Amino acid sequence: MKIVSNSSPLIALAKIEKLDIIRYDIVIPKAVFDEITKPKKEYVKELYKWSNDKVTEVKNKKAVEYLELIIDRGEAETIVLAEELNAGAVLIDDLKARKIAKLRGLNVIGTIGILLDAKEKGVITELKPLLDLLLEKKIRVSKELYYRALEIADEI
């Protein structure tokens, strides 16, 4: 399945050294690539190496400009590119952008969804240590989402 990704899930997975668990055909809009590969940004080398062959330009710039009135450019390009490519889903963590994507008929997955998928497919054996590492690395995960993910993964 083709998934168009925003920056925050990629950064989160890079921080816990788990970019390699993504089992989808990931496409990255140019604005997202520019954001995750800014010089002196944390994990820039890993993210550049992992993503430089996954970058695609958005064609409908007007749609991006319209969405930029309410969400940031990377999220806007992620949503528009997913529509242009008829992608199976978008990979976004930001709540407002997730709601907009859903309203536009897109399937949405986030960082925790990628981890749950990896657990289900046997790519990882435990979810809890990775959730704890996300928190340790200052990635926001609500208590509700934390415990719901553990429940789904049969770890509580």
C-alpha positions as CSV (number, residue, x, y, z in Angstrom):
1,M,0.0,0.0,0.0
2,K,1.2,3.5,-0.9
3,I,1.3,5.9,2.1
4,V,2.2,9.6,1.9
5,S,4.0,10.7,5.0
6,N,4.3,13.9,7.0
7,S,7.5,14.7,9.0
8,S,6.5,14.1,12.6
9,P,6.1,10.3,12.3
10,L,9.3,10.0,10.4
11,I,11.2,12.0,13.0
12,A,9.6,10.0,15.8
13,L,10.6,6.7,14.2
14,A,14.1,8.0,13.5
15,K,14.5,9.0,17.2
16,I,13.8,5.5,18.3
17,E,15.9,4.0,15.4
18,K,12.9,2.3,13.9
19,L,12.5,3.7,10.4
20,D,13.2,0.3,9.1
21,I,10.0,-1.2,10.5
22,I,7.8,0.6,8.0
23,R,6.4,-2.0,5.6
24,Y,4.7,0.3,3.2
25,D,5.5,2.1,0.0
26,I,6.2,5.5,1.5
27,V,6.1,8.7,-0.6
28,I,7.3,12.0,0.9
29,P,6.2,15.4,-0.4
30,K,9.0,17.8,-1.2
31,A,8.1,20.2,1.7
32,V,8.3,17.3,4.2
33,F,11.7,16.2,2.8
34,D,12.9,19.8,3.1
35,E,11.7,19.9,6.7
36,I,13.3,16.6,7.8
37,T,16.6,17.3,6.1
38,K,17.3,20.8,7.3
39,P,21.0,21.2,8.1
40,K,21.8,20.8,11.8
41,K,18.4,19.2,12.5
42,E,18.5,16.1,14.7
43,Y,18.6,12.8,12.8
44,V,19.1,14.6,9.5
45,K,21.6,12.1,8.1
46,E,19.4,9.0,8.9
47,L,16.3,10.7,7.5
48,Y,18.1,11.9,4.3
49,K,19.5,8.5,3.6
50,W,16.2,6.8,4.3
51,S,14.0,9.2,2.4
52,N,15.9,10.8,-0.5
53,D,14.5,8.3,-3.1
54,K,10.9,8.7,-1.8
55,V,10.3,12.4,-2.7
56,T,7.5,13.5,-5.0
57,E,6.4,17.0,-6.0
58,V,2.8,18.0,-5.5
59,K,1.1,19.2,-8.7
60,N,-1.9,21.1,-7.2
61,K,-0.2,24.0,-5.6
62,K,-3.4,25.9,-5.2
63,A,-4.9,23.1,-3.0
64,V,-1.8,23.2,-0.9
65,E,-2.1,27.0,-0.5
66,Y,-5.7,26.7,0.6
67,L,-4.9,24.0,3.2
68,E,-2.0,26.1,4.5
69,L,-4.5,28.5,5.9
70,I,-5.3,26.0,8.6
71,I,-2.3,23.5,8.7
72,D,1.4,23.7,8.0
73,R,2.9,23.2,4.5
74,G,4.2,19.7,5.1
75,E,0.8,18.5,6.3
76,A,-1.0,20.3,3.4
77,E,1.4,18.7,0.8
78,T,0.9,15.3,2.5
79,I,-2.9,15.5,2.1
80,V,-2.9,16.9,-1.4
81,L,-0.2,14.4,-2.7
82,A,-2.2,11.5,-1.2
83,E,-5.2,12.6,-3.1
84,E,-3.2,13.1,-6.3
85,L,-1.6,9.6,-6.0
86,N,-4.8,7.9,-4.8
87,A,-2.7,6.7,-1.9
88,G,-4.0,4.1,0.6
89,A,-3.4,6.4,3.6
90,V,-1.5,9.4,5.0
91,L,1.0,9.1,7.8
92,I,0.3,12.1,10.1
93,D,0.3,12.6,13.9
94,D,-1.1,16.1,14.1
95,L,-4.7,16.0,15.3
96,K,-6.0,18.9,13.2
97,A,-4.3,17.5,10.0
98,R,-5.7,14.0,10.8
99,K,-9.2,15.4,11.0
100,I,-8.8,17.3,7.7
101,A,-7.5,14.2,6.0
102,K,-10.4,12.1,7.2
103,L,-12.9,14.8,6.1
104,R,-11.3,14.6,2.7
105,G,-11.9,10.8,2.6
106,L,-8.3,9.7,3.3
107,N,-7.3,6.9,5.6
108,V,-5.0,8.0,8.4
109,I,-2.3,6.2,10.3
110,G,0.1,7.7,12.8
111,T,3.4,6.7,14.5
112,I,1.6,4.4,17.0
113,G,-0.3,2.8,14.1
114,I,3.0,2.0,12.4
115,L,4.3,0.4,15.6
116,L,1.1,-1.6,16.1
117,D,1.3,-2.8,12.5
118,A,4.9,-3.8,12.9
119,K,3.9,-5.8,16.1
120,E,1.0,-7.5,14.2
121,K,3.3,-8.5,11.3
122,G,6.0,-9.8,13.7
123,V,8.6,-7.1,12.7
124,I,8.8,-6.2,16.4
125,T,8.0,-8.4,19.4
126,E,7.1,-5.8,22.0
127,L,5.4,-2.5,21.7
128,K,5.8,-1.2,25.3
129,P,9.6,-0.6,25.2
130,L,9.1,1.5,22.0
131,L,6.3,3.5,23.4
132,D,8.4,4.2,26.5
133,L,11.3,5.2,24.3
134,L,9.1,7.6,22.4
135,L,8.2,9.3,25.7
136,E,11.8,9.3,26.8
137,K,12.7,11.1,23.5
138,K,10.1,13.7,24.2
139,I,7.5,12.5,21.6
140,R,4.0,13.3,22.9
141,V,1.8,10.3,23.4
142,S,-1.3,10.7,25.5
143,K,-1.9,8.3,28.4
144,E,-5.1,7.2,26.7
145,L,-3.3,6.4,23.4
146,Y,-0.5,4.7,25.3
147,Y,-2.8,2.4,27.1
148,R,-5.1,1.8,24.2
149,A,-2.1,0.8,22.0
150,L,-0.9,-1.6,24.7
151,E,-4.4,-3.1,24.9
152,I,-4.5,-3.5,21.1
153,A,-1.1,-5.2,21.2
154,D,-2.2,-7.5,24.0
155,E,0.5,-6.2,26.3
156,I,-1.8,-5.4,29.3
